[in-house]
Structure formats: C-alpha cells, structure tokens
C-alpha cells in the first residue's frame, strides 16, 4: 500500500536514516544508487524507502526546484532504463510542502534481492549509502532464496503476528501438530512455535499458510481465499438460484462451513418397504468432502482473485479450483494413485494434522470409491493449465 502524503511529509523532515534520502537537485547516478539501496532493504525492515528530490539535505525544506511533469516523467523513467536490475518496484509523486513542491520516489523492498545498479549492489548503512560487502551480498541472496520457497511458506513482508488469531493457534493448531509431551518439555516462545510450523518466518512475519489458517480474514491479503457456493434449480447456470453463499474467514472456518453446507444440501430418500428400512443419498458426503478439501489444499492462492467455486445443479455438483496441475503431476498423470505433488506443502501438512486429510495422495481414490458404493458415476475431471474442475453426477435410487 502506498504511503500517504502525511506520512511522506513526516519522513521528509525526519533525520536521514536507512529509509530516507534527500537531494537538492537531480543527479541521475546518485538517484539510481539510492533506489537500488532502498530496494535491497539491507536492514530488513520490510518498509518502503523514499528519495526526495528538491529538498535540503539537512532540513528537508523545499529548495524551490521546479517539480513539473517533465521531471516526474524523468524520475519515473529511471525504473525502466535497464541499469537497475532486477527492476525495482517504485512510484513517483509531487508532494506539496509549505506551498512549494518536492518530488518523492517511493521504493518498495524487493522480493528478489540483491538489486544492482550498473552491476554494483548498493545498500543503506544507517543514514548513508554504500556498496555492499561480499558478506552483505550473501545475506541479500539468502533473503531472495527465502522467497523461492513454496508460496504458502513465503513471509508477507510488513505484517506481524498481530494479523493472526494466536488463540486459535494455541488451542487448535499447535496441539494437533505437536505432541503433548514435546509441548510440555520445550520452552519455545510463541514466535518460535509459529516459525517451526512455517506459519511465520523466524522474525515473526506471517507466511501465506499462517494467514490462510489463522488470520480472521485472509481475503485482506489473499483476495481469492474464499469459496463461492451456488445452488440452482435446474441444470444450467441461467436457471433460478436457490441458494448463493460466500464462505470466507480462516480456512478452518471455511472447512467447517463447507461440511455444514454439504450435509444440508445432500438429499436422502428412505425406502420404508425395505427390510430393514433403507436409506439412499443422492451424493456421498465423504466424496464431496474429499473433493472440496483437495480443491482448497491444492489450488493456487498466488496472484489471483478467483475463489474455489462449488455449483450445485439439479443433476450434478461441479467444483472448480484455480490453478492447473503442479510439479510432478500433469494432465496425463492427474488422479493416478501414488502420483502427487504439493503446491502448498505447509497447508497440506496442517490439514493433515487437523484431520481433514487422512493420508496424502489418496483423496481422489477415496472419492471414486465412495461414489461407486453410493451408485454415482465416477467423478469426471477437467484438467487445464489454469484450473481443475470435477463433476459428480447425482445418483438416482
């Protein structure tokens, strides 16, 4: 999220630090060095740095520089000159200060450090800019490798454990993941316990899995982290809607809501003429549970606003999960027993500990078997590059 103008003004008059640099006029080389240094975020604050152009080095007072559109375009163009690589994430604005203007370049910390300007790694060392030492370059490279982790294990820079419901962690997730004997014996802090399960990094920054499992509203950070449920009166999307629900909250909340919704929508017929009395459901609950849990566990949460969709027609149930096959799994091997891979391994491990997954790699086989025993046709899968869909046809007694 971009800084407000008020936050910018507060930084402008503050002491120069690892987040602030001021220049009375534009020097392209020095400006690019500063952008590179802010992008590298050597202190690891996870906060943007700001380069002010047209401000006094000592006081931050405007120098009277003409901050016109030409200058702003020139500053914005520094990003795309190809001299700072990887390309930094930055924005440029005109900031009003005491009836005058300064130009402000806001630079976000890079997820892929080290950034180099003309091949040199620049960093901030307190209030000054410097070339990185070999050891500092190594530390930046290690930080980049942290972001090469699976998406669900990557930290969300700028957040703290305040984003998580730590009561749920202590009462529900931790006891299900770590034995009572180990919990009693070790003296780990709460952050160390969270980090050991990859719900935060070692500094307490929540990971994607931590947000999905423990944030009251993961959609604030992962916009597609919800389920859209739709029940229709007929067999086409254009038919009248009988029920329309958006299931959100933590993944644990969503799973509970789904279990209730699936149970509520399954119809059971009773044959009173049979001895003993016979009951038959139009869908096996365990099959639908396995399929929606698989959809939530294996979907992509990265870079998408798309939810998991459950559409309940008069003759079938369709479940669509964003993200195609992953890793060792391709279209040909999808659903084959024993062939599996995990886009979200931290999430998968947590769901296994919580009992939502009995054994890895057999969920689809369990769903097929449950359908066969209930008289439903085998589930039909559509495996595409950007999504996986499954259809379960209704069983008629």
C-alpha positions, 0 to 999 in steps of 0.5 A, spaced: 500 500 500 502 506 498 504 511 503 500 517 504 502 524 503 502 525 511 506 520 512 511 522 506 511 529 509 513 526 516 519 522 513 521 528 509 523 532 515 525 526 519 533 525 520 536 521 514 536 514 516 536 507 512 529 509 509 530 516 507 534 520 502 534 527 500 537 531 494 537 538 492 537 537 485 537 531 480 543 527 479 541 521 475 547 516 478 546 518 485 538 517 484 539 510 481 544 508 487 539 510 492 533 506 489 537 500 488 539 501 496 532 502 498 530 496 494 535 491 497 532 493 504 539 491 507 536 492 514 530 488 513 525 492 515 520 490 510 518 498 509 518 502 503 524 507 502 523 514 499 528 519 495 526 526 495 528 530 490 528 538 491 529 538 498 535 540 503 539 535 505 539 537 512 532 540 513 528 537 508 525 544 506 523 545 499 529 548 495 524 551 490 526 546 484 521 546 479 517 539 480 513 539 473 511 533 469 517 533 465 521 531 471 516 526 474 516 523 467 524 523 468 524 520 475 519 515 473 523 513 467 529 511 471 525 504 473 525 502 466 532 504 463 535 497 464 541 499 469 537 497 475 536 490 475 532 486 477 527 492 476 525 495 482 518 496 484 517 504 485 512 510 484 513 517 483 509 523 486 509 531 487 508 532 494 506 539 496 510 542 502 509 549 505 506 551 498 512 549 494 513 542 491 518 536 492 518 530 488 518 523 492 520 516 489 517 511 493 521 504 493 518 498 495 523 492 498 524 487 493 522 480 493 528 478 489 534 481 492 540 483 491 538 489 486 544 492 482 545 498 479 550 498 473 552 491 476 554 494 483 549 492 489 548 498 493 545 498 500 543 503 506 548 503 512 544 507 517 543 514 514 548 513 508 549 509 502 554 504 500 556 498 496 555 492 499 560 487 502 561 480 499 558 478 506 552 483 505 551 480 498 550 473 501 545 475 506 541 479 500 541 472 496 539 468 502 533 473 503 531 472 495 532 464 496 527 465 502 522 467 497 523 461 492 520 457 497 513 454 496 508 460 496 504 458 502 511 458 506 513 465 503 513 471 509 508 477 507 513 482 508 510 488 513 505 484 517 506 481 524 503 476 528 498 481 530 494 479 523 493 472 526 488 469 531 494 466 536 488 463 540 486 459 535 493 457 534 494 455 541 488 451 542 487 448 535 493 448 531 499 447 535 496 441 539 494 437 533 501 438 530 505 437 536 505 432 541 503 433 548 509 431 551 514 435 546 509 441 548 510 440 555 518 439 555 520 445 550 520 452 552 519 455 545 516 462 545 510 463 541 514 466 535 518 460 535 512 455 535 509 459 529 516 459 525 517 451 526 510 450 523 512 455 517 506 459 519 511 465 520 518 466 518 523 466 524 522 474 525 515 473 526 512 475 519 506 471 517 507 466 511 501 465 506 499 458 510 499 462 517 494 467 514 490 462 510 489 458 517 489 463 522 488 470 520 480 472 521 480 474 514 485 472 509 481 475 503 485 482 506 491 479 503 489 473 499 483 476 495 481 469 492 481 465 499 474 464 499 469 459 496 463 461 492 457 456 493 451 456 488 445 452 488 440 452 482 434 449 480 435 446 474 441 444 470 444 450 467 447 456 470 441 461 467 436 457 471 433 460 478 438 460 484 436 457 490 441 458 494 448 463 493 453 463 499 460 466 500 464 462 505 470 466 507 474 467 514 480 462 516 480 456 512 478 452 518 472 456 518 471 455 511 472 447 512 467 447 517 462 451 513 463 447 507 461 440 511 455 444 514 453 446 507 454 439 504 450 435 509 444 440 508 444 440 501 445 432 500 438 429 499 436 422 502 430 418 500 428 412 505 425 406 502 420 404 508 418 397 504 425 395 505 427 390 510 430 393 514 428 400 512 433 403 507 436 409 506 439 412 499 443 419 498 443 422 492 451 424 493 456 421 498 458 426 503 465 423 504 466 424 496 464 431 496 468 432 502 474 429 499 473 433 493 472 440 496 478 439 501 483 437 495 480 443 491 482 448 497 489 444 499 491 444 492 489 450 488 493 456 487 492 462 492 498 466 488 496 472 484 489 471 483 482 473 485 478 467 483 475 463 489 474 455 489 467 455 486 462 449 488 455 449 483 450 445 485 445 443 479 439 439 479 443 433 476 450 434 478 455 438 483 461 441 479 467 444 483 472 448 480 479 450 483 484 455 480 490 453 478 492 447 473 496 441 475 503 442 479 510 439 479 510 432 478 503 431 476 500 433 469 494 432 465 496 425 463 498 423 470 492 427 474 488 422 479 493 416 478 494 413 485 501 414 488 502 420 483 502 427 487 505 433 488 504 439 493 503 446 491 502 448 498 506 443 502 505 447 509 497 447 508 497 440 506 501 438 512 496 442 517 490 439 514 493 433 515 494 434 522 487 437 523 484 431 520 481 433 514 486 429 510 487 422 512 493 420 508 496 424 502 495 422 495 489 418 496 483 423 496 481 422 489 481 414 490 477 415 496 472 419 492 471 414 486 470 409 491 465 412 495 461 414 489 461 407 486 458 404 493 453 410 493 451 408 485 454 415 482 458 415 476 465 416 477 467 423 478 469 426 471 475 431 471 477 437 467 484 438 467 487 445 464 493 449 465 489 454 469 484 450 473 481 443 475 474 442 475 470 435 477 463 433 476 459 428 480 453 426 477 447 425 482 445 418 483 438 416 482 435 410 487 
